[in-house]
């Protein structure tokens, strides 16, 4: 005896569409549940964050300096490019690097 011996093509297609509809409805319900939970948890996270007192931004004229930079046969634009490349390749922020001198090697 075969399992679906008496089911016709129309009934089989109807069953397939019903199952796909139920599956898509369940996926949409899960999507909406995740969105709702994200929103609710976001509300709680915003309430728990303390208000930070932001320090005033430093004036443009008083930049941090870790010393002096000696340029030997190199113009300022080239030195700035070299410092940017070193910071990018090492992954260290430019303000954390200290350059003592940059010179042209002939």
Steps between C-alpha positions, in 0.01 A plus 500: 500500500636840400470794737337761271342262258165678472624865507468677167726767354267783602484386861877454513558854368248640749681325786835637380366858487347467845828374648698779327251758627530374856880506471506859370255610768723348769807675353319835492387448861859427608623809313245722673583346838872572455425859392274555801755357744776714348286810544404418860855409604625817331266703720640338814860549383439873439351546846793333678775701329619779730503855375859584418632847555679579181821693542530807283690446179857629503568817313642475152827667598596263784566165332673221689866458417730221615814689405663636191533343159821551307461497121818437299468566124123431517221753455205512743248355254717192438562455874125519568437236232767270648353536850150422368622191315686370807191552716280321246732203445565442872140556604609741774323834527709790372472689829653203685810482279809709578726593211846633592634567153429433136780518249552434131722199430697545178 
